[in-house]
């Protein structure tokens, strides 16, 4: 006991002697005579508040407890236990025996009674009786009050301070003066039942009105009897602390139920909020997965289509459509896929942290299903692009062969024009001997010419056959023309044989031969064929793809030019024959002698063709030079692409290695790893212009019809895939690190623990795959101190652990699953039993709850969430609208549609 600013303070543990305190205060002049009156009135009211439950009460506290009967009844009511059977006699020793039974029961509850005996109670000693009642109040009404491990009185005082802290003119520092003006009592009522008192209308200047208001409201609405008298409180300089504490403890016990309901409601709100967020993430995942899979299903038929109009222009348009798809349509889907995987990992982490079962998407929408569909899309893209390029090569060759066929067919048809009429002519029957011989020689020359054209006809037929094999789109017209040429050639052969036979018959009679014309015909015909073939070769089209190929053509052309000297000599010799004929005819005046009976060729025609050849040679030089420049430009494009690709490829590989190293947790704390990953992510996006520049170079390469590059092992496709894999790896690793931070912070594990877990995991992850096989997991658990026996029980324990960390039986364990298991071994989480207990408090210990109770105790959105999802209660005696909160709470933590 001590003085604090003139106020008596005491811990009032129920073992303290009531009489010793009273005598000590009286010696020190601190005892107020009015206190005994206040205690008597307050203690009497307190006893009656409990005795009325047994249908009785007391009027005079120092008289009505003398026989011990009502004292024993009071103890049975407030303790809920049965005392020994009382003695019913009226003698003094009967009364003492009953009081002793009561005092023995009090002592059995750990209460040390000092200076209080049964005789004093039986004799009606008021002080002793008040001391005994105060001891009972301390033990059964105040001792159970516990706030932050303080003593009962300190806990009750702290409870009052916290509840009245927001109220004006209320400052609870003790149980003496702090309650004199009544505002503290009114504040306690208003804090818990604001509907009973309008606190704003109260004034510190009206203490009696405040006290009467609080006592009337407490008695009428809270079932707390009047234990204090407002006049006594006002007329006493310092009210009795024990009386005030007794009355205030009734407030505490009245409102403690509301405090439990508030705590229960908060717990339910927390659980429901987590469940609502998880459901939102599930719906978002389902929506994104459905959209991505639908897009892949719509895209695959286009990529798998191999239909074209069989024209080069149509194929080039398909290639441009594919480039547009790669540049515009696919990148957003790559980001959508990364977001989908990130949301899935975040959802699983939140479910693990909230002690919920893992989320299983609907059939066909698993992450593995999406990855498999995405892989199929990439395979289809590669096959589609390869088919487009091969189709372009095929169509380019078809166009070249078609032009070549047309060119050779035009030359052949030009040569055969009029040949059938000439072979069918009967002109030799009116000719003289010299003319007959000339016709014979002419026919021999024609046969030589016909044999020389045999090779051209075979070439035309071979080209037509190749166009058929390559499925040229106008193959019908080609076949028709080829058939006409072959049929005509067969007719020419037959007609030639018949005319030869006729000329042979006439030659037996006519023998004069003009040797000069014959020599001209013999030499002019091969030379003319050589001229035709040379002109055809000089204008012939060609396709090359390398500098070596064009160099080979230029070398062949150079060799050809080296033979022009010999050709010029042959030409001069043939022309000289014509000059000789002209000289003889002029000299001898031979009629019709200038006409060569052996050939239709003339010197003028040979001169024209020879002039054409001399003009076509420099033109051919220019064409080959232009093609050489084109191939040199293509070579430069190859080198440019290779130089850029050889820089971008290793850069992507280095970034992948760096991200993988960070993902293994080998570089600092999780925050350091996340910071470095963000830096790598920013660096990767900053590097994107290099990829775009490489795409532009690659487009120029494809437009130049360049199909191979010996200067680099990288292709645009491999670089695209590497780039997309790098972005996906960074996003996935960032998500994993963020989930580890979330796990660490929510589970309360230290950075040192997390580092130890990561180091142990990495030590047994020999292949750096980011996952452990079952035997590696067992070794890792042992290394971090987890005991796993080598007997059958140890194997069963390990199989139980595997079922937790690998629920889908994939055959491996990721670091997130390993970390989640290690943290769950040492932390506590909400359980279904805790949620059921919380709902039971709200329901008032009923096995069911009503919608009205949920709406009264929970926020509107979460109350409606429960009403919509709780199944009806089927138990006996329940109202029609009763809801089953036990089944609902169990479903939150089990395998259900929620």
Secondary structure, 3 states (H helix, E strand, C coil): CEEECCEEECCCCCCCCHHHHHHHHHHCCCCCCHHHHHHHHHHHHHHHHHHHHHCCCCCCHHHHCCCCHHHHHHHHHHHCCCCCCCCCCCCHHHHHHHHHHHHHHHHHCCCCCCCCCHHHHHCCCHHHHHHHHHHHHHHHHHCCCCCCCCCHHHHHHHHHHHHHCCCCCCCCCCCCHHHCCCHHHHHHHHHHCCCCCCHHHCCCCCHHHHHHHHHHHHHHHCCCCCCCCHHHHHHCCCCCHHHHHHHHHHHHHHHHHHHHHHHHHHHHHHHHHHHHHHHHHHHHHHHHHHHHHHHHHHHHHHHHCCCCCCCHHHHHHHHHHHHHHHHHHHHHHHHHHHHHHHHHHHHHHHHHHCCCCCCCCCCCCCHHHHHHHHHHHHHHHHHHHHHHHHHHHHHHHHHHHHHHHHHHHHHHHHHHCCHHHHHHCCHHHHCCHHHHHHHHHHHHHHHHHHHHHHHHHHHHHHHHHHHHHCCCCCHHHHHHHHHHHHHHHHHHHHHHHHHHHHHHHHHCCCCCCCHHHHHHHHHHHHHHHHHHHHHHHHCCCCCCCCHHHHHHHHHHHHHHHHCHHHHHHHHHHHHHHHHHHHHHHHHHCCCCCCCCCCCCCCHHHHHHHHHHHHHHHHHHHHHHHHHHHHHHHHHHHHHHHHHHHHHHHHHHHHHHHHHHHHHCCCCCCHHHHHHHHHHHHHHHHHCHHHHHHHHHHHHHHHHCCCCCCCCCCCCHHHHHHHHHHHHHHHHHHHHHHHHHHHHHHHHCCCHHHHHHHHHHHHHHCCCCCCEECHHHHHHHHHHCCCCCCCCHHHHHHHHHHHHHHCCCCCCCEEHHHHHHHHHHCCCCCCCHHHHHHHHHHHCCCCCCECHHHHHHHCCHHHHHHHHHHCCECCCCCCCCCCECHHHHHHHHCCCCCC
